[in-house]
Amino acid sequence: MSRLGPDFLPRAIATIALYPEPRSAMLPILHLVQEQNGFLTEEGMAHVAELLGLSQAEVYGTATFYDMFFTHPVGNYLVSVCTNIACLLNGGYELLEHAEQSLGVKAGGTTPDGQFTVEEVECIGLCGNAPCLTVNWRFFGDVTNEGFDSLVGDLTAGRLAETVPPHGTLCRVRRTVGLEAAAAVESTSVPELESGERS
């Protein structure tokens, strides 16, 4: 599925209604597309453009600017190993090399089974627990080679399903408080938005 489906389109509409200008909702809507598909497909980005009344070039330009968005398939688990200064001094490069050897792919690559993508990243803000990494943007610190192997084993066996959601999912908890735009959502029909019209 590439366009936002029935589980995601209502969330997109509610998100757009929170902003005075629809284009301001682009980043959260792109995250919804990536949550649904695992990466940003061309059709998904075209749907975002329709929903927000923008050109596909505007959406693509924004999507390719930010490093949390992927316009190509990645593994179910995106393993991001930090090699910035604190991690570098505490074995970050060695951890990255171990991850590459353990999974059989170089940084930027995905395992043949589509389970793991490894990437080298700059500081992820867990310097006090260097070397560190994230898996689908969930933090793991003080990671040794043995700890990495154990982490991969737990992920593969599904033992961390409650901690690490599928790639693309930023938050599994749906907001029930805070800003509301119920009136705007009620006045906006899904078919109109699907065809690219805005109320």
C-alpha positions as CSV (number, residue, x, y, z in Angstrom):
1,M,0.0,0.0,0.0
2,S,1.4,3.4,-0.9
3,R,-1.4,6.0,-0.5
4,L,-2.6,6.5,3.0
5,G,-5.1,3.8,3.8
6,P,-8.1,3.7,6.1
7,D,-6.0,3.3,9.3
8,F,-3.9,6.4,8.5
9,L,-6.0,8.8,6.4
10,P,-8.2,9.9,9.3
11,R,-5.1,10.5,11.4
12,A,-3.7,12.6,8.5
13,I,-6.9,14.6,8.2
14,A,-6.9,15.3,12.0
15,T,-3.3,16.3,11.9
16,I,-3.8,18.7,9.0
17,A,-6.7,20.3,10.8
18,L,-4.4,21.3,13.7
19,Y,-2.5,23.8,11.5
20,P,-3.6,27.2,10.1
21,E,-1.9,26.3,6.8
22,P,-2.2,22.7,5.6
23,R,1.4,22.7,4.2
24,S,2.7,23.1,7.8
25,A,1.5,19.5,8.4
26,M,3.9,18.1,5.9
27,L,6.4,16.5,8.2
28,P,3.9,14.7,10.5
29,I,2.0,13.5,7.4
30,L,5.2,12.2,5.8
31,H,5.9,10.3,9.1
32,L,2.5,8.7,8.7
33,V,3.3,7.5,5.2
34,Q,6.6,6.1,6.4
35,E,4.9,4.4,9.3
36,Q,2.4,2.8,7.0
37,N,4.8,1.7,4.3
38,G,8.2,1.5,6.0
39,F,9.6,4.2,3.7
40,L,8.3,7.0,1.5
41,T,7.0,5.7,-1.8
42,E,6.5,7.9,-4.8
43,E,2.8,7.3,-4.6
44,G,2.7,8.0,-0.9
45,M,4.5,11.4,-1.4
46,A,2.1,12.2,-4.3
47,H,-0.8,11.6,-1.9
48,V,0.8,13.9,0.6
49,A,1.1,16.6,-2.1
50,E,-2.6,16.1,-2.9
51,L,-3.7,16.3,0.7
52,L,-1.7,19.5,1.3
53,G,-2.3,21.2,-2.1
54,L,1.4,21.2,-2.9
55,S,3.5,20.1,-5.8
56,Q,5.1,16.7,-5.7
57,A,8.5,18.4,-6.1
58,E,7.9,20.4,-2.8
59,V,7.1,17.2,-0.9
60,Y,10.0,15.3,-2.4
61,G,12.4,18.1,-1.7
62,T,11.4,18.2,1.9
63,A,11.4,14.4,2.3
64,T,14.9,14.1,1.0
65,F,16.3,17.0,3.2
66,Y,15.6,15.1,6.5
67,D,17.6,12.0,7.4
68,M,14.8,10.3,9.3
69,F,12.9,9.9,6.0
70,F,13.8,7.1,3.5
71,T,12.8,7.1,-0.1
72,H,13.9,3.5,-0.6
73,P,13.1,0.3,1.3
74,V,14.9,-0.3,4.6
75,G,14.9,-3.3,6.9
76,N,12.3,-3.9,9.5
77,Y,14.9,-2.8,12.0
78,L,17.0,0.3,11.3
79,V,20.2,0.0,13.4
80,S,21.8,3.4,13.7
81,V,25.3,3.2,15.2
82,C,26.7,6.5,16.6
83,T,30.3,7.3,15.8
84,N,30.4,10.9,17.0
85,I,33.1,11.9,19.5
86,A,31.9,10.4,22.7
87,C,31.1,7.1,21.0
88,L,34.2,7.3,18.9
89,L,36.3,7.5,22.1
90,N,34.4,4.6,23.7
91,G,34.5,2.2,20.8
92,G,31.8,3.4,18.4
93,Y,33.7,2.6,15.2
94,E,34.6,-0.9,16.6
95,L,30.9,-1.4,17.4
96,L,29.9,-0.3,13.9
97,E,32.5,-2.8,12.4
98,H,31.1,-5.5,14.6
99,A,27.6,-4.8,13.5
100,E,28.6,-4.9,9.9
101,Q,30.4,-8.2,10.4
102,S,27.7,-9.7,12.5
103,L,24.9,-8.8,10.1
104,G,27.0,-9.3,6.9
105,V,26.3,-5.8,5.5
106,K,28.2,-2.6,5.3
107,A,26.7,0.7,6.7
108,G,23.9,1.7,4.4
109,G,23.1,-1.9,3.5
110,T,20.2,-4.2,4.3
111,T,20.4,-7.9,5.1
112,P,19.1,-10.2,2.4
113,D,16.2,-11.2,4.5
114,G,15.1,-7.6,4.8
115,Q,15.3,-7.6,8.6
116,F,18.1,-5.2,9.4
117,T,19.5,-2.0,7.8
118,V,22.7,-0.7,9.3
119,E,23.7,3.0,9.2
120,E,26.4,5.1,10.7
121,V,25.0,8.3,12.4
122,E,26.2,11.4,14.1
123,C,25.4,12.1,17.7
124,I,22.1,10.7,18.9
125,G,22.3,12.4,22.3
126,L,23.1,9.4,24.6
127,C,26.7,10.4,25.1
128,G,26.8,9.4,28.8
129,N,26.1,5.8,27.7
130,A,28.6,5.6,24.8
131,P,28.9,3.6,22.6
132,C,25.2,3.8,21.8
133,L,22.8,3.1,18.9
134,T,19.2,3.2,18.1
135,V,16.9,0.6,16.6
136,N,13.9,2.2,14.9
137,W,14.8,5.4,17.0
138,R,14.7,3.5,20.3
139,F,17.9,4.1,22.3
140,F,20.3,1.5,23.6
141,G,23.5,2.6,25.4
142,D,26.7,1.0,26.7
143,V,26.5,-1.5,23.9
144,T,29.3,-4.0,23.8
145,N,29.8,-6.5,20.9
146,E,28.2,-9.2,23.0
147,G,25.4,-6.8,23.9
148,F,24.8,-6.1,20.2
149,D,24.6,-9.8,19.4
150,S,22.1,-10.3,22.2
151,L,20.1,-7.3,21.0
152,V,19.9,-8.7,17.5
153,G,18.9,-12.1,18.9
154,D,16.1,-10.5,21.0
155,L,14.9,-8.5,18.0
156,T,14.9,-11.5,15.7
157,A,13.0,-13.6,18.3
158,G,10.4,-10.9,18.8
159,R,11.3,-10.4,22.5
160,L,11.5,-6.6,22.1
161,A,8.2,-6.2,20.2
162,E,6.8,-4.0,23.0
163,T,9.9,-1.8,23.1
164,V,10.9,-1.6,19.4
165,P,7.9,-1.1,17.0
166,P,8.2,-1.6,13.2
167,H,10.4,0.8,11.3
168,G,8.7,4.1,10.7
169,T,6.6,4.1,13.8
170,L,7.6,7.2,15.9
171,C,4.9,6.8,18.6
172,R,2.4,4.0,19.3
173,V,0.5,6.1,21.8
174,R,-2.2,8.1,20.2
175,R,-2.7,11.6,21.6
176,T,-5.9,12.1,23.6
177,V,-5.2,15.5,25.1
178,G,-3.8,18.8,24.0
179,L,-4.7,20.6,20.8
180,E,-8.0,19.5,19.2
181,A,-9.4,20.4,15.9
182,A,-12.7,18.5,16.0
183,A,-14.7,21.1,14.2
184,A,-12.2,21.3,11.4
185,V,-12.1,17.6,11.1
186,E,-15.9,17.2,11.0
187,S,-16.1,19.8,8.3
188,T,-13.6,18.1,6.1
189,S,-14.7,15.0,4.3
190,V,-12.3,12.2,3.4
191,P,-13.4,11.9,-0.3
192,E,-12.6,15.6,-0.8
193,L,-9.1,15.3,0.6
194,E,-8.5,12.1,-1.3
195,S,-9.2,13.9,-4.6
196,G,-6.8,16.7,-3.6
197,E,-9.4,19.3,-2.7
198,R,-9.4,21.3,0.5
199,S,-12.3,22.9,2.3
